[in-house]
Amino acid sequence: MQISLSRIQELCLPRKGNAQLHFLRLRDTLTSGVNRSFLRKTSERDLFFMPRVRLDLPDLFLFTTEIPLRVSDINYGGHLGNDAVLSLAQEARMRFLRSQGWSEQDVAGVGIIMTDAVVLYRSEAFYGDVLTIDVAVADLQQLGCDFLFRMVNKASGKEVARVKTGIAFFDYGNRKPSPVPEEFRRVCGPAR
């Protein structure tokens, strides 16, 4: 059964909380033209029982920084844009790496490359808000790890977003994956 954008609105807008927020996300996605076929494949029942992504955060973070939101971080809705969240995560990751004497091109002799990302939006943030961004490292493997970020509005204490970026270590000179450097493991591994 095909479902229309107007029917999604009828179902969601009288509701409060997550259903209304879910409609707004769907509306933004559908009207952007990214996935119009979604309407042809989605039933009303499916709309409210779609699986949600979870991202659990550790109790301990390695690094914290503060970043004020710039006008370029704000979208047409007047709040933090989804594209800016990954840029903020990258800036926080860069600051963490710099605090250890590293860069994205040189983490104890090798570079890093992002392999995947997960973003969970928790609340809005606006131009001028200062975000406190906590950084952690998890799931250290042979060739990579995950960087985890918690973004919190400094003034209100509200969590704005959670982010996970998968990172692979990469030898850019030879264009090949590289093992996680032992120095990185010592600083970021579970036995620190």
FENMOMO-V151782 format. One record per pair of residues at least 24 apart in sequence whose C-alpha atoms are under 6 Angstrom apart, sorted by the first residue. I is the first residue (numbers start at 1). J is the second residue. D is the distance in Angstrom with one decimal. If there is no record, write none. Layout:
# FENMOMO-V151782
I|J|D + I|J|D
This chain:
# FENMOMO-V151782
1|43|5.7 + 2|40|4.7 + 3|39|5.4 + 61|135|5.5 + 61|136|4.7 + 62|135|5.9 + 62|136|5.3 + 63|134|5.8 + 63|135|5.1 + 64|133|5.6 + 64|134|4.4 + 65|132|5.8 + 65|133|5.4 + 66|131|5.5 + 66|132|4.5 + 67|130|5.6 + 67|131|5.3 + 68|128|5.9 + 68|129|5.7 + 68|130|4.0 + 69|127|5.3 + 69|128|5.2 + 69|129|5.6 + 70|127|5.9 + 71|127|5.8 + 79|125|5.5 + 79|126|4.7 + 80|125|5.3 + 80|126|5.8 + 110|170|6.0 + 110|171|5.4 + 111|169|5.7 + 111|170|5.0 + 111|171|5.9 + 112|168|5.6 + 112|169|4.4 + 112|170|5.3 + 113|167|5.6 + 113|168|5.4 + 114|166|5.7 + 114|167|4.6 + 115|166|5.1 + 115|167|5.6 + 116|165|5.7 + 116|166|4.9 + 117|164|5.5 + 117|165|4.4 + 118|163|5.6 + 118|164|5.1 + 119|162|5.8 + 119|163|4.6 + 120|161|5.5 + 120|162|5.1 + 121|161|4.5 + 122|159|6.0 + 122|160|4.9 + 122|161|5.2 + 123|160|4.6 + 130|154|5.6 + 142|179|5.6 + 143|168|5.8 + 143|169|5.9 + 143|178|6.0 + 143|179|4.5 + 143|180|5.3 + 144|168|4.2 + 144|169|5.6 + 144|180|6.0
